[in-house]
Amino acid sequence: MAGKWLGNKNDESKEWIGFLDRGVKLEGTLELAGAFRIDGEVHGKVVCQERLIVGENGRVEGEIEAEVLSIAGQVQGTIHGRNRVEVVASGVVEGDIHTPCLVVEAGGMIDGRCHMRAQKEPALQPKPLKLVSESAGS
């Protein structure tokens, strides 16, 4: 059932672990082992090991840490996206964003600072060319 509500085509997927629906308010720390969606209100800290979606009706005040974060609602506070942060057209962020990859759709708003840091694993570097000495060919 949650799979259909979240737009997931496969209801049996174990990827989504749940959601916080409209009208629900949470204060404190929310630690999530899998993908999760927030359409209610959270005041505190959210730590997600996978994908976190702040839906159009979602509001988070505090700190967010996630592998991939998609924002369609409102976030006030500090964001740490380990892989990627997306602010869609209806999304509003007031605060600092720390991520190696930031995507902001037309209409998405950010009022704060963006800190783009390198990913944990650097991209493959080309191997240096070996110089062949002239005497080696004789």
N, C-alpha and C positions, 0 to 999 in steps of 0.2 A: 504494500500500500504506500509506504513512504517513497519507494522508488518511483512510482507514477507521479506523486506529488512533486518530487524534486526534478522531474524531467528525465529520469533515468529510464532507458528503454528496457532494461533487464531487471524485473522485479526481484529476482533471486540474487542479485548482486550483493555481496557482503561489503562493498566499498563504502556505502553510506551507513553511518551508525545512528543517525537521528537528526532531529531538528527542534528548534525552539519556536513555537508558533506565536502568532499575534496574540496580544493580551497577556503573555507570560513575561514576568519581570524576574531577573536573577541578579543578586548582589553577591560578589565574592569571586572565586577563581573557578573557571570552567576548563577542565583538562580533557582533551578529546584524542582518542587513539586513531580515529578514522575521519572520513569526510563528514561534514556537518553543515547545517544551514540555520541561520538565525533570522527569524522574522519578528522576534519579540525585542525586549530591552535587556541589555546586560550592562551592569555597572561593576567594573572590576577588571580582571585579567582573563583573557581567553588564550589557551595554548592548544594548538591543533597540529597533530603530526602529519596530516595530509591536507586536503582542500577544505577551505572554509568559505562559505558564501554568506555575506550579509545581504539579505534580500531587501527589496524595495521598502518593506515595512520595518526592517530591522534597524536597531539603534544600539551602538556600543560606545560606552564612555569608559575609557581606561586603556589598557595595553593589549595589543593583539600580536600573537606570534603564530605563524602558520607556514606550511610549505608553499602553498599557493593560496592567495586570498583574492576573492572577487567581491567588490563592493558595489551594491546597487542602492543601498540605504545610506545611513549616516554613521560616521565614525568620528569620535573626538578622542584624541590621545595619540599614543605612539604605536606605530605599526612596524613589525619586523617580518618581512616576507623572505623566507630562506631561498626561494626559487623565483617567485613572481608575484606582483601585486597588480590587479586590474581594477580600474575605476570605470564603471560603465556610465552611460549617459545620465542616469538618475542618481548616481553616487556622489556623495559629498564627504570629503575628508578634511578635518580641522586638526592638524598636528603633523608630526614628523613621520616620514616614511623611510625605512631602511630596507633596501632590496637591490639585488643585482639586475632586475628587469622590471620596469614600470610601464604599464600600458594605460593610457587615459583616453577613453572614447570622447568624441565631440559631445559636449554638454556635461561631462563629468567635471567636478570641481575639487580643487585642492587648495587649502589655505594653510600653508606650512612649508617645511623644508623637505627636500628629497635628497637622500643620501644614497647614491648608486655606488655600491662596493663590488669588488670582483667576486665571482663565484668561488666557492671553496676549492674546486678543482680547476686549475688553469687550463685553458684551451691547449691542445697539442701544439708544441712549437716545432717548426721545421728543423730537421737536422742540419747542422752547419756543413757547408761544402768542404770537402777535403781538397786541399791544394796538392796538385801533383807536381813534384819537383822536376826540373828539366833533366837532372842527372839520372833519375829513375828510369827514364825511357832508353838510356844508352846501354 
